[in-house]
């Protein structure tokens, strides 16, 4: 149903200052934004007088749907613990659309999620970007393969200490080996052309890395510690592949290097105390400092590390630590949309974009304010 949301205070994540106006939704997309818009015949009219209107929030990095709501160990699907190198795994083969955590996301105004295999494997497989409504992940997906997860630091060492990995050097070496072999495999495939007799034997792991080597999807690098962050950057440059940096806990220690690298940064999760040595510099100042330096900052929950509906409060904590509110809004809307390659569809209220809209009783950064309604593709999927 076409909908017009009237007289709300619109925070579009484009203009620094909010403005009072109407928002017209037609065919699941934003058709117009302005004052005193004419409503089409039969359109549903929503009076948003006194309410705040926001774009649907975007989570750039988490494991929701694979490690979700009250699942326990037996329900976890976000790490394959039998092999440190598993690029051929795909999040879409494990995401549970009936995970209550997806309902929680909607209640918190989060309308786009990027989720996938966890951080214990050198190469974990592909993340997927999707919207948290529906019963079939194939229909919910925006990007079935949004990025290829890789990981540095303590997690691979801890998971595989008795099998393959006991040092950061071996983690880096295993990643390089996989990329070298995949590049050689790709070159042989390209040289073979249409001649099946010349093609190398099919290798599912190497084949899964071809989109990375062709620049179609980025490596999504789990890296907390400064040396791990720089190792990720180094390897990406060696192979000429795209890279996004995830967590970036010690990013404030290497600001100049990250400014030069000019890569998307997904920072968090920051709620809670440091639980391992590589988190010793965890601080709400990290997104503040990197944002002030001009870096492309997204704030993440790493759900379920932090509950997905609390994404807006993570941004509020950054504001409390000195981030301008407009920048904090962009850090949970348009910046993560760019981070996962969906800025043309989600992350801001602009004509032509998906009608993912949140109505709130006040500022979404205020603890006492409430999400009153969430729209996805123009459909009201939550009401308080």
N, C-alpha and C positions, 0 to 999 in steps of 0.2 A: 504493500500500500504506500502511495506517495504521502509524504509527511512534511509539514512546515512547522518548525520550532520558532516561536515568536518571542521577540523582546527579551532574549537572554543576553547576559554579559559574555561575549564571545572572546575566548582566549584561543586564538587559532594556531599558535606556535609559529607564526610567520611575522606578525607585527608585535613589537615589544609591548604596546599598550592595548589592553582589551577595549572592546567597543560594544555598545548595545545594538542589537540587530536581529534579523531573522535568518534562518537557514532552511533552504528548500531541498528536500530529498526526493529524487525521482529515479525509479529503476535501480535502487540500491546505491546510487551515487549522489554526490553533492551537486545539485543543479544550479544553485544561486546562493549568494550571501549578500545581504544588504538590508536596508531599512524599508519597512512597509512593502514587502514583497507580496505579489498577488498569488494567492493559493489556487492551485488547479482545482477544477470541479471534483468533488469527492475526496479530496486530500484530508488526511487526519491533521487536526490543528492541535499543537501542544503549546500551552501558555507557559513560557519559561520566565515570566516576569519575576525578578528577584533571584533568579538562579544563575549559576555559572555554567557555561558551555565549553567543553574541551574536546579535542580530538581523542579518540581511543588511545590508550597508552600502549606502548610497545616494549616488550621484553626481548633484549638482544641475545640473552644467553641463560639457559637453564636446562633442567632435566625433567620438567613437568611432563606427566603422561608416561614417563619411563620409570621414574621414582616419585610416586605421587602420594596421595592422601591415604594415610593409615594402611600402607601396603606391607610394611615389615620387610625383613630380608628376603623372604620367599617371593615377594612381588616385585623386587627390583630388577630392572632390565637395562640399566644404564652403563654397566661395565661388563665386558666379556673377559673373564678372568683366566682363560686358558691359553691366551696367545697375546703377546704385547703388540703385535702388528696386525690390525684388522680393518684396513681401509674399505673392505668390501661390505661391511655392515651398514645398514640403513635404518635411521630412526623410524621411518614410516612402517617398518615391519614390527615395531614394538609399541608404538604410542597407543595408549588406551583412551579412546574418546569418552569413556564413561568414568574416567578418573574424576573424583569430586574436586580435585585441585583445579580442574578447568572451570567448574562452576564458581569456585572461589576467585579465580582470575576475573571472570565476568563481573562478579560482585564488587571487585576492586577497580573496575573500569579498564582492565587490561584486555585488549581486543585482538592483538597480534602477538604470537609467541614464536620464539626460535628455540627449539629443543633438540637434544640428541644425546649420543653416547657420552659417557663421562670422561674422567680425566686420569684414569689409571693406565691407559694404553698409550704407547708412543703414537700410534695412529688408531683412532677409535671408530672411525666411520663417519657417515654424513649426517649432518643436522637437517631438520626440516622446519620450514616456517609455515604456520597455519593459524587459522582463527578458531577459538575455543567453543564452537557450536557445531553440532552434527553428531552423527553416529558412525560415519565411515571416514577414516583419515584421508583417503584418496580424494574425497569431495571437499574436505576441509582445507587441504593444502594450498598454499600460495606458491611455495617453492619446495617440491619434494626433496631436492638436494640443494640446500642453501650454502653449505660449506663443509669442508673436510676437517674433522677434529684431530688435532695433535696435542700432545702434552709434554711438558718439561717439569723438572723439579722433583719434589718428594713423592708424589703419588705413584709414578711408574717405578721408582726405586722401592717403595714400600710393597706394592702389589707383586713385583717380580723379583724380589731380593733373593729368593731361593731358586730362581729359574734362570733368568737372563740378565737382569739389570741390578747393579749395585752402585752405579755412579752416573752423574749427569753426562759424562763423556760418552757412555754407552747409549744412553737415550738419544743423544744427538747423532751418534754413529748409525744407529738403527734407522733413524729417520732419513739420514742421507742415503743409506744403502737402498732403502725402499724407493726413494726418488730417483736415484741413479738407475736402478733396474727398471723402473717404470718408464723412464725416458728412453732407455735403450729399446724396450718393448714397443713403445709408441713409434719410434723411428723405424723399426722393422715393419710394423703394421703399415706405416705410411709408404715405405719403399715397396711393399708387396702390392699395393694398389688393389686391383680387382682380381689378382691371381691368388686363389686360395692355397695353392701349392707353396707359395713363398711366405705365407703368414707364419709367425711364430706360434707355438702351441699356446692355446688359450690359458691365461692366468688371471683368475678373477680378482686377486688382490692388485696386481699391476694394472689391470684394465680399469679398476675403480679410481686409480690415481690420474688417469689421462685427463679428466676435466680440470684437475688442478694444474697440470703441466700446460694445458692449452689456455689457461687463464679464464676458464668458464666459471669456476668457483674458487674462493680463497681457502687457504689453510686457516683454520680457526685455532689459534695457539693458546692453550692454557699455560700461563706463566705468571707466577707471583713475584719471584725474586728478581732483582735487577739483572743478574747475570743470565738468568733464564730468558728474560725478555729480550736481551741483546743477542742471545744465541738464536732465538726464533727469527729475529730480524736478519741476522747473518745468513742463516740457511735459506730464507726466502730470497735474499739477494743472489745467493750462489746459483739458485735454480730459476731465477726470474719469475717467481710465482707471486700471486696476490696473497696478502696476509692481513688478518685482523688479530688484535691482541686482546685476550680475555683475562680478566681479574686485575692485572697490572698493579698489584699491591704495593710494590716498591717503585712505582713510576715517578714519584716525587723526588727520588734520589738521582734520576737520570732525565730530568726535564729537557735539557738541551738536546740530548740524543733522540728523544721522542718527538720533539719539535722538528728536527731534521728528517726523521723517518716519515712523518706526516701520515700515520696510519690510524685507522679507526680503533678506539680504545673502549672496551667495555669494562667498567670499573666496579668491583664488588665481588662477593657480598661483604658488606662492611658492618652490619649489625653483629653483635656478639664479640666475645673476646678471642684473641688469637689462640688457635688450638694446635698449631705446629710452628716450627721455627721459621718457615718462610712467610708466616703471617705476622711476624713480630712488629712490623712497621704499619700494620693495618690502621687506617685513620680516615676520618671524614674529610680531612684536609687534602687527601690525594686528588679526588675529583675537582676540588676547588682550585688547587694549584695548577693542575694540568689544563683545566678549562681557561684559567686566567692567562696561561701561556699560549693559548690559541689552538690547543689540541682538540681533536674531534672526540668528545667525551660522551659516552652513554653510561647511565647508572643501571646496575642490574641487581636482581635478587639472587641469581643462581638457584632459583626455586628447585627443590624444596629447602635449600639451606636457609633462606628466608622465605616466609610465606608469600605466595605470588601477589595476593591482594595488598601487600604492604609496599609495593613498588613506589607508590606515591609518597609514602612516609620515608623511604630511603632518600628520595629527592628532597624532602623536607629537612632531613638531617644535614644534607649538603648546604641547603640555604642557611640553616642555623650556624654552619661553619664558615659561611662567607660567600657562597655562590649566589649570584643575582637570581631572583625568582624566575625571570624569563629564560635564563640559561638552564636552570634546573628543569623547567618544563620541557625545553627542547631535549634535555638529556634523557627524558623518558618518553619522547614522542618522535620527532623527526630525526634526531641523531641516531637512535637505534634502528629506525626504518632505513636510513642510509647504510648503517653498519651491516644490515642483512640484505641490502639490495632491493628494498621495496619502497623507496621514497616516492616513486611515481604513483603509488596506490594508497599508502597509509602514512600516518605520522603528523599530519596537519589538516586543518580544515580549509580546503581549497576546492574550487569548482573543478569537477571531473574526477576527484578522488573518491575512494570508497566511503560510503556514509557510515563510518565508525565514529560514534559520537557519545560523549558522556555528559550527563546533567548532574550537577552537584549543588548541594544546599549552600555552599560557600567555597572558599579556596580549597582545592584538593590537597593542599599541603597542611591544612589545619586539622588537628586531631579531632576537633569537635564537629567538623563538617562531614556530610554523608553523601555517598554516591546514591542518587535517587533513581537514575535510569541509565541503562547502557544499550546502545544500538550497534548492531553489526550488519553491514550491508543494508542499512535502512530498516532492519527489523529490530523491534524492541525485544531484547533477549533477557533483560533483567529490569525489575522495578522493585523499589524498596517497599 
